[in-house]
Amino acid sequence: MTSKQQPSRQSQNASSASSQSTTKSLIFSNISLNGNEEKILRNLKRDYVGVTNVIQLHLKDNDGKSIHAVRIDVKSDDLANQFLGKNNIRIDGKEYSIESLPRSFIVSKVASSEQLPKLSQDLAHNYLAIENISRFYDADEKPIDYIRIDFKSDASPTKIIKDNYLLIDGKRCPIQPYWSLIYTPSENQNGKDHATEQPQKHLTKQPQKYLTEQRVKELFREQQM
C-alpha cells in the first residue's frame, strides 16, 4: 500500500493558523527570512515574551508579483500589544520599524477556496471603492485564509475600523491593519547590510513610520469589542 505524502511543517503551521485568533497572529509584509525558521523562532522567543511561532508567507498581487511576508504568533492580546508597542522589531538579526497603510487591511477566516473575482463581487455590495484584493500563500504555494483588501478612499476603511470586521458572504471576518516593515540599519553596520525586500513605493508617502503604542492599544481594543 502506498503511503500518502505528508504535508510540510510550514503547510501544517499555516493551516493551523487559520483557526487562531487574528489579534494573536501578526502578519508583517516586505520581509523575507533568509535563515532557518527554528533558529529565527528561538531568537524571537529570546527577545520577545509570548512568541510561539513564526511562518513565512507571501502575498500575490494581481500582476503576479510576490511580496514576502512573515506571520508571528503571540500567546495573548496583551503580549501582542507589547510586541507592537516597541519602536523597532528585531527579526533575523535585522531591525525594522512598522509602517501601516491606512487604506489597506488583512482579513482572516476567508476560505482559501474562495476565488478573488467572486470575493470582489460580494464585497461590492457592502463596500465602495475597493481597488484591489490579493491572497496570501504559504511556502508551498498553497492559498491560505488571509487576504489583503485595498481601498481607493478613506470612507470604507473608517467604517471598517469602527466595525472591527468585514462582511463577506454574510459572515463577519476579523481584520487587522496591513503592516509593512521598513529596514533600519544600526550604526555599527555602517550601511553594509541591506534589506532583502524594499517597501512598496506608495508606502513612503505615508508620514507615519510606525504605530505608536497608544494607537496599537486602540486598534486591539476596538477589535475586542
C-alpha positions, 0 to 999 in steps of 0.5 A: 500500500502506498503511503500518502505524502505528508504535508510540510511543517510550514503547510501544517503551521499555516493551516493551523493558523487559520483557526487562531485568533487574528489579534494573536497572529501578526502578519508583517509584509516586505520581509523575507527570512533568509535563515532557518525558521527554528533558529529565527523562532528561538531568537524571537522567543529570546527577545520577545515574551509570548512568541510561539511561532513564526511562518513565512508567507507571501502575498500575490498581487494581481500582476503576479508579483510576490511580496514576502511576508512573515506571520508571528504568533503571540500567546495573548492580546496583551503580549501582542500589544507589547510586541507592537508597542516597541519602536523597532522589531528585531527579526533575523538579526535585522531591525525594522520599524512598522509602517501601516497603510491606512487604506489597506487591511488583512482579513482572516477566516476567508476560505482559501477556496474562495476565488478573488473575482467572486470575493470582489463581487460580494464585497461590492455590495457592502463596500465602495471603492475597493481597488484591489484584493490579493491572497496570501500563500504559504511556502508551498504555494498553497492559498491560505485564509488571509487576504489583503483588501485595498481601498481607493478612499478613506470612507470604507476603511473608517467604517471598517475600523469602527466595525472591527470586521468585514462582511463577506458572504454574510459572515463577519471576518476579523481584520487587522491593519496591513503592516509593512516593515521598513529596514533600519540599519544600526550604526555599527553596520555602517550601511553594509547590510541591506534589506532583502525586500524594499517597501512598496513605493506608495508606502513612503508617502505615508508620514507615519513610520510606525504605530505608536503604542497608544494607537496599537492599544486602540486598534486591539481594543476596538477589535475586542469589542 
